[in-house]
């Protein structure tokens, strides 16, 4: 065997081993999440030694970059091919989503990474931020062509619609991982594309005017999502103060580094107590996570003040004001929700059931609001309340992800306000 042949054979074996490692990392990241997967897990799955893996990749971050780059390269190539094959003015987003759904691991990985990598310390943060910029440029090009050919009504602002559509798409991908029987990403995108042909705020010519009196007081979001957890109020005042400090520091660390990469020792050190003291208040990391999520919900409830709205449409129109307060006063609540809701996509994660239940209850709540608004004549009859509930939650979450990557470029409240103005009859004066 010649030297050249030997060299080529060695290079081929090296390339095959490297690809086997990437494939193993991709499968484990999808199944268990990036933070919950170790290099030793990947080495075992790829049938190589740990030192052998380090000869190809010096860190888990390097592996994540390879996995994401592979997905993104294939996805953008498919986007370009679909755009090139489409008729002039044709919208292709549902077709791209259909292709994504057929790509093993794509939805699971990017649904998780979207929020998980929103923390600036995450190794994929810059890559995901750049991804948003590339996808926004590609999507704007498609939307602009559709508007030029009349597929999108000329009164719709393409740039703003693109941002909201990208946000809704991201949110749908996440919710579908928790409620696959309730959320069909492709069908939802197809329905949204059909609505763009109508001008903003369009209503059937013969639709009834809004009623003078509402159908009844709308339900409370806090009641719909309440977990009835009274544990935080129990015990002596000193114990309550200590638990409050533990929860505050744990929430901060979970938002910054995720649940998987944050240890009880990290939290104890931040609080300034021993690990045994921390375990006295919260006997396991899973119980602490549950308490953090419950505390987040309570903090949101505490901010919801003022007189209850008289109409369902008023409750819906108040959403942007709450989003503004959240961004200004409690960005940490947005951060911990984004990181944990995405990190918990794998079914084995201890918070998976919590978020599945929360998404289901949130959809039920907003669907009821939209049904009441429709009964009052405030929501057009061609709008489906369940669809609008899912889309509102998805878009709201997606806008918050975009805001976390670039806080100066995305005004969450403004986009929510524009979306609701498109949906609802103008408020009665």
C-alpha positions in Angstrom: 0.0 0.0 0.0 1.5 3.3 -1.0 2.0 6.2 1.4 -0.7 8.2 -0.5 -3.2 5.4 -0.1 -2.4 5.0 3.6 -2.9 8.7 4.2 -6.2 8.7 2.3 -7.4 5.7 4.3 -6.5 7.4 7.6 -8.2 10.6 6.6 -11.4 8.6 5.7 -11.4 6.9 9.1 -10.9 10.2 10.8 -13.7 11.8 8.9 -16.0 8.8 9.6 -15.3 9.0 13.3 -15.8 12.7 13.4 -19.2 12.3 11.6 -20.2 9.5 14.0 -19.5 11.8 16.9 -21.6 14.6 15.4 -24.4 12.2 14.7 -24.3 10.9 18.3 -24.3 14.5 19.7 -27.2 15.5 17.5 -29.3 12.5 18.7 -28.5 13.1 22.4 -29.0 16.9 22.2 -32.5 16.2 20.6 -33.4 13.5 23.1 -32.1 15.0 26.3 -31.2 18.6 25.6 -27.8 20.3 25.2 -27.4 21.1 28.9 -28.2 17.6 30.1 -25.8 15.8 27.7 -22.2 15.4 28.7 -19.2 14.7 26.4 -18.9 11.3 28.0 -22.5 10.5 27.0 -21.6 11.5 23.4 -18.4 9.5 23.4 -20.2 6.3 24.6 -23.0 6.8 22.0 -20.3 7.2 19.3 -18.3 4.2 20.5 -15.1 6.2 21.0 -13.1 7.0 24.1 -13.5 10.3 25.9 -9.9 11.3 25.0 -10.6 10.1 21.5 -13.5 12.4 21.2 -11.4 15.3 22.6 -9.0 14.7 19.7 -11.8 15.8 17.3 -13.7 18.3 19.5 -12.2 20.2 22.4 -15.6 21.1 24.0 -19.3 20.4 23.9 -19.7 23.9 22.6 -17.7 23.0 19.5 -20.0 20.0 18.9 -23.1 22.1 19.3 -21.8 24.5 16.8 -21.3 21.7 14.3 -24.8 20.2 14.9 -26.5 23.6 14.5 -24.4 24.5 11.5 -25.4 21.3 9.8 -29.1 21.8 10.4 -29.0 25.4 9.3 -27.0 24.8 6.1 -29.6 22.2 5.1 -32.5 24.4 6.1 -31.3 27.5 4.2 -30.5 25.4 1.1 -34.0 24.0 1.2 -35.5 27.5 1.7 -33.6 28.7 -1.4 -34.7 25.7 -3.4 -38.4 26.2 -2.4 -38.2 29.9 -3.2 -36.7 29.3 -6.6 -39.3 26.7 -7.5 -42.3 28.8 -6.3 -44.5 30.8 -8.5 -44.2 34.6 -8.4 -45.8 35.9 -5.2 -46.2 32.4 -3.7 -45.8 32.1 0.0 -43.6 29.1 1.0 -43.5 29.2 4.8 -45.8 26.3 5.3 -43.8 24.3 2.8 -40.6 25.0 4.7 -42.3 24.0 8.0 -43.5 20.8 6.3 -39.9 20.0 5.3 -38.6 20.9 8.8 -41.2 18.5 10.3 -39.8 15.7 8.1 -36.2 16.4 9.2 -35.4 14.1 12.2 -34.5 16.2 15.3 -34.9 19.6 13.7 -38.0 20.8 15.5 -36.9 19.3 18.8 -33.4 20.9 18.8 -34.4 24.4 17.6 -37.5 24.6 19.8 -35.2 23.9 22.7 -32.3 26.2 21.5 -34.5 29.2 20.7 -35.1 30.0 24.4 -32.2 28.1 25.9 -29.7 30.1 23.9 -31.3 33.4 24.7 -29.0 33.7 27.7 -25.9 35.7 26.5 -23.6 33.1 28.2 -25.0 30.2 26.1 -22.4 29.0 23.5 -25.1 29.2 20.8 -26.3 32.7 21.6 -24.5 34.6 18.9 -25.2 31.9 16.3 -28.9 32.0 17.1 -28.9 35.7 17.0 -27.3 35.6 13.5 -29.8 33.0 12.5 -32.6 35.4 13.2 -31.0 38.0 11.0 -30.6 35.6 8.1 -34.1 34.2 8.4 -35.5 37.7 8.7 -33.8 38.7 5.4 -35.0 35.5 3.6 -38.6 35.9 4.9 -38.8 39.6 4.1 -37.7 38.9 0.5 -40.5 36.3 0.2 -43.1 38.5 1.8 -42.1 41.5 -0.3 -42.5 39.5 -3.5 -45.9 38.3 -2.3 -47.0 41.8 -1.6 -45.7 43.0 -5.0 -47.9 40.3 -6.7 -51.0 40.9 -4.6 -50.8 37.7 -2.5 -50.5 40.0 0.6 -52.8 42.9 0.9 -51.0 46.2 0.1 -52.1 47.8 3.4 -50.1 45.3 5.4 -46.6 46.4 6.5 -44.2 43.7 5.3 -41.4 44.2 7.8 -43.7 44.2 10.8 -45.7 41.2 9.5 -42.4 39.3 8.9 -41.3 39.9 12.5 -44.7 38.7 13.9 -44.8 35.7 11.6 -41.3 34.6 12.6 -42.2 35.0 16.2 -45.4 33.0 15.8 -43.6 30.2 13.9 -40.9 29.9 16.7 -43.7 29.8 19.3 -45.7 27.2 17.4 -42.6 24.9 17.2 -42.2 25.1 20.9 -45.8 24.5 21.9 -46.1 21.6 19.4 -43.4 19.8 21.4 -45.6 19.9 24.5 -49.0 19.6 22.8 -48.5 17.6 19.6 -52.1 16.6 19.4 -53.3 20.1 19.7 -50.9 22.2 17.6 -50.1 21.4 14.0 -47.4 23.9 12.9 -47.9 23.4 9.1 -51.7 23.8 9.3 -51.4 26.9 11.5 -49.0 28.5 9.1 -51.2 27.8 6.1 -54.1 29.4 7.9 -52.0 32.5 8.7 -50.9 32.8 5.1 -54.5 32.9 3.9 -55.3 35.7 6.2 -52.6 38.0 4.8 -54.7 38.4 1.6 -57.2 40.4 3.7 -56.6 44.0 4.7 -55.8 44.6 8.4 -59.0 44.7 10.6 -61.1 43.2 7.8 -64.7 42.1 8.8 -67.5 40.6 6.9 -69.8 43.3 5.4 -72.8 42.0 7.2 -71.2 41.3 10.6 -73.1 42.6 13.5 -71.8 45.7 15.3 -70.3 45.1 18.8 -73.0 44.8 21.5 -73.6 47.5 24.0 -73.4 45.1 26.9 -70.9 42.3 27.2 -71.7 38.6 27.5 -70.4 38.6 31.1 -67.2 39.3 32.9 -64.2 37.6 31.3 -62.3 34.9 33.1 -59.2 35.7 35.0 -55.8 34.6 33.6 -54.5 34.3 37.2 -57.3 32.0 38.1 -56.9 29.9 35.0 -53.2 29.4 35.6 -53.2 29.2 39.4 -51.4 26.2 40.9 -52.8 26.7 44.4 -49.4 26.3 45.9 -49.5 27.7 49.4 -46.1 26.3 50.6 -44.4 29.6 50.2 -46.6 31.2 52.9 -46.0 28.5 55.5 -43.5 28.6 58.3 -41.8 31.2 60.4 -41.0 34.7 59.0 -37.3 34.0 59.0 -37.8 30.8 57.0 -40.0 32.6 54.5 -37.4 35.3 54.0 -34.7 32.6 53.5 -36.9 30.7 51.0 -37.6 34.0 49.2 -33.9 34.7 48.8 -33.2 31.1 47.6 -35.9 31.4 45.0 -34.7 34.8 43.8 -31.1 33.6 43.4 -32.2 30.3 41.9 -34.4 32.1 39.4 -31.5 34.4 38.4 -29.1 31.4 37.9 -31.7 29.3 36.0 -32.3 32.2 33.7 -28.5 32.7 33.1 -27.3 29.1 32.9 -30.4 26.9 32.6 -31.6 24.3 35.0 -29.2 21.6 33.8 -26.0 23.6 34.2 -27.0 25.1 37.6 -26.2 23.0 40.7 -27.5 23.2 44.2 -24.0 24.1 45.3 -24.1 27.1 42.9 -27.4 28.3 44.3 -26.2 27.8 47.9 -23.1 29.8 47.2 -25.2 32.6 45.7 -27.5 32.7 48.7 -24.6 32.5 51.1 -25.8 29.4 52.9 -24.5 25.8 53.1 -25.9 23.1 50.8 -27.4 21.4 53.8 -29.3 24.5 54.7 -30.6 24.8 51.1 -31.7 21.2 51.2 -33.5 21.9 54.5 -35.8 24.3 52.6 -35.9 22.4 49.3 -34.9 18.7 49.6 -34.3 18.3 45.9 -33.4 20.3 42.8 -36.6 19.3 41.2 -38.7 20.7 44.1 -36.7 23.9 43.9 -37.4 24.1 40.2 -41.1 23.7 40.9 -41.0 26.4 43.5 -39.2 28.8 41.1 -41.9 28.3 38.5 -44.6 28.8 41.0 -42.8 32.0 42.3 -42.7 33.3 38.7 -46.4 32.8 38.4 -47.1 34.5 41.7 -44.9 37.5 40.7 -47.0 37.9 37.5 -50.2 37.7 39.6 -49.0 40.4 42.0 -48.3 42.8 39.1 -51.9 42.3 37.7 -53.8 45.0 39.5 -56.6 47.4 38.7 -60.3 46.9 38.1 -61.2 43.7 36.2 -62.2 44.4 32.5 -65.9 44.4 31.6 -65.5 42.9 28.2 -63.3 40.0 26.9 -61.9 42.4 24.2 -60.8 44.8 26.9 -58.9 42.0 28.6 -57.2 41.1 25.3 -56.3 44.8 24.6 -54.7 45.1 28.0 -52.0 42.4 27.1 -49.5 44.9 25.5 -49.5 47.0 28.6 -48.6 44.0 30.7 -45.9 43.1 28.2 -44.4 46.6 28.6 -44.4 46.4 32.4 -42.7 42.9 32.2 -39.9 44.2 29.9 -39.2 47.3 32.1 -39.7 46.0 35.6 -39.2 42.2 35.5 -37.0 41.1 32.6 -35.8 38.2 34.7 -39.2 36.7 34.7 -39.1 36.7 30.8 -35.6 35.3 30.9 -36.3 32.4 33.2 -39.5 31.5 31.3 -37.7 31.5 28.0 -34.8 29.4 29.1 -36.8 26.9 31.2 -39.8 26.4 28.8 -37.4 25.6 26.0 -34.9 23.6 28.1 -37.8 21.4 29.3 -38.8 20.2 25.8 -37.4 16.7 26.4 -40.1 14.6 28.1 -37.7 13.5 30.8 -37.0 17.0 32.0 -38.6 17.6 35.5 -40.4 20.8 34.2 -41.9 19.2 31.1 -45.2 18.3 32.6 -45.5 21.8 34.2 -45.1 23.6 30.8 -47.4 21.1 29.0 -50.1 21.8 31.5 -49.5 25.5 31.5 -49.7 25.8 27.7 -52.9 23.8 27.7 -54.5 26.0 30.3 -53.3 29.2 28.6 -54.8 28.1 25.3 -58.1 27.2 27.0 -58.2 30.6 28.7 -57.5 32.7 25.6 -59.8 30.6 23.5 -62.6 31.4 25.9 -61.7 35.1 25.8 -61.9 35.0 22.0 -65.2 33.1 22.0 -66.7 35.8 24.3 -65.3 38.6 22.2 -66.8 36.9 19.1 -70.2 36.7 20.9 -70.0 40.4 21.8 -69.2 41.2 18.1 -65.7 42.4 18.9 -64.0 39.5 17.0 -64.8 38.9 13.3 -66.8 35.8 12.6 -64.2 34.4 10.2 -61.7 34.1 13.0 -61.5 30.8 14.9 -61.1 31.4 18.7 -58.9 28.3 19.3 -56.6 29.1 16.4 -56.3 32.7 17.5 -55.6 31.6 21.1 -52.7 29.3 20.0 -51.3 32.0 17.6 -51.4 34.7 20.2 -49.5 32.6 22.8 -47.0 31.4 20.2 -46.4 34.9 18.8 -46.1 36.5 22.2 -43.5 33.9 23.3 -41.7 34.2 20.0 -41.5 38.0 20.3 -40.0 37.7 23.7 -37.3 35.3 22.3 -36.5 37.9 19.7 -36.4 40.6 22.3 -34.0 38.6 24.4 -31.6 38.3 21.5 -31.8 42.0 20.5 -33.7 44.2 23.1 -33.3 47.4 21.1 -34.7 46.0 17.8 -38.0 44.3 19.0 -40.9 46.2 20.7 -43.0 43.3 22.0 -45.9 45.5 23.2 -46.1 47.4 19.9 -46.3 44.1 17.9 -48.9 42.7 20.2 -50.9 45.9 19.9 -50.8 45.8 16.1 -51.8 42.2 16.0 -54.8 42.7 18.3 -55.9 45.8 16.3 -56.0 43.5 13.2 -58.2 41.0 15.2 -60.6 43.1 17.2 -63.2 45.7 16.4 -62.0 49.2 17.6 -62.7 49.8 21.2 -65.9 51.4 22.2 -65.5 55.0 23.4 
